[in-house]
């Protein structure tokens, strides 16, 4: 058995399970996860102070285009990895 075949046998069940879980998450849940992660990353990387920190929170809450930008970047990255 080749390494490629062994890898396929090993990874196929994991990929199928990941696909099941991924399909069960709604778009709104994905957006909420991304928003929270963006908030956390920004908080951990930069200390803006209370006013600018509130602006960042408001921006992430009110402007869906930031979440869409992250989702598009993720999709592009995944597509590029599998080319």
C-alpha positions as CSV (number, residue, x, y, z in Angstrom):
1,X,0.0,0.0,0.0
2,X,1.4,3.4,-1.0
3,X,1.7,6.4,1.4
4,X,-1.0,8.2,-0.6
5,X,-3.4,5.3,-0.1
6,X,-2.7,5.1,3.6
7,X,-3.2,8.9,3.9
8,X,-6.5,8.6,2.1
9,X,-7.7,5.7,4.3
10,X,-6.7,7.6,7.4
11,X,-8.0,11.1,6.4
12,X,-11.3,10.1,4.6
13,X,-13.3,9.5,7.8
14,X,-12.0,12.7,9.4
15,X,-12.9,14.7,6.3
16,X,-16.4,13.2,6.2
17,X,-16.9,14.0,9.9
18,X,-15.6,17.6,9.4
19,X,-18.0,18.0,6.5
20,X,-21.0,16.9,8.6
21,X,-20.1,19.3,11.4
22,X,-19.4,22.1,8.9
23,X,-22.8,21.6,7.2
24,X,-24.6,21.8,10.5
25,X,-23.3,25.3,11.3
26,X,-25.5,28.1,10.0
27,X,-24.2,31.2,8.1
28,X,-25.3,33.4,11.1
29,X,-23.3,31.2,13.5
30,X,-20.3,31.4,11.2
31,X,-20.6,35.2,11.1
32,X,-20.9,35.4,14.9
33,X,-17.8,33.2,15.4
34,X,-15.9,35.4,13.0
35,X,-17.0,38.6,14.6
36,X,-16.0,37.4,18.1
37,X,-12.7,36.2,16.8
38,X,-12.0,39.5,15.1
39,X,-12.9,41.3,18.3
40,X,-10.6,39.1,20.4
41,X,-7.7,39.3,18.0
42,X,-8.0,43.1,17.9
43,X,-8.2,43.3,21.7
44,X,-5.2,41.1,22.1
45,X,-3.0,42.8,19.5
46,X,-3.7,46.5,20.0
47,X,-4.6,48.6,23.1
48,X,-6.7,51.4,21.5
49,X,-8.1,52.8,24.7
50,X,-11.8,52.8,25.4
51,X,-13.0,55.2,22.7
52,X,-11.3,53.6,19.7
53,X,-12.0,50.2,21.2
54,X,-15.7,51.0,21.2
55,X,-15.5,52.2,17.6
56,X,-13.9,48.9,16.6
57,X,-16.7,47.0,18.4
58,X,-19.3,49.1,16.8
59,X,-17.7,48.7,13.4
60,X,-17.7,44.9,13.7
61,X,-21.3,44.9,15.0
62,X,-22.8,47.2,12.5
63,X,-20.9,46.6,9.3
64,X,-21.4,43.1,7.9
65,X,-18.8,43.8,5.1
66,X,-16.0,43.1,7.5
67,X,-17.3,39.7,8.2
68,X,-17.9,39.1,4.5
69,X,-14.3,40.2,3.8
70,X,-13.0,37.6,6.2
71,X,-15.2,34.9,4.8
72,X,-14.1,35.8,1.2
73,X,-10.5,35.7,2.3
74,X,-11.0,32.2,3.9
75,X,-12.8,30.9,0.8
76,X,-10.0,32.2,-1.5
77,X,-7.3,30.7,0.8
78,X,-9.0,27.3,0.8
79,X,-9.5,27.3,-3.0
80,X,-5.8,28.3,-3.5
81,X,-4.6,25.5,-1.3
82,X,-6.5,22.9,-3.3
83,X,-5.5,24.1,-6.8
